[in-house]
Amino acid sequence: MAVETADELHRALQELEGLEGTPLVEAIQQAVDSARTLFNVTGCGVMFLDDAQVLHYAAASDGHGRELEQAQTDAGTGPCVQALITNHVVKTVNVTTDERWPEIHDPLRDTRVRAVVGVPVHLGGSVVGSLDAYCDSEHEWADDEAEGL
């Protein structure tokens, strides 16, 4: 298992080495797609703050991931928003029933998104966005899973 993960990490890093000169959005999309495979999750996404400190969708590995990002952007709440605001990893076994974010239950109910982990993204020591990973079934996130993201 560890050898497979190391090999996958090596392949992902080799792919990222070839991104020099690639437009930023395409590079972010490729990183999100690689993270999905590397961490063996259903999907991943990332959101970034703009100059006005408003959180925006940047990339997702699939349509359900985009719906997760959009639901959080529209509601102004969710695990990824909370990760950004608190600068801490935020986990949920099932985002569609988690009492912390009732505003996003309905928009996500018909998606494959269930277990979600949100991780703050740092640049130059400041939180500039959040990365999320999701599973299509309920899942208790282990600390090492979140640390890997």
Disulfide bonds with the S-S distance in Angstrom:
none
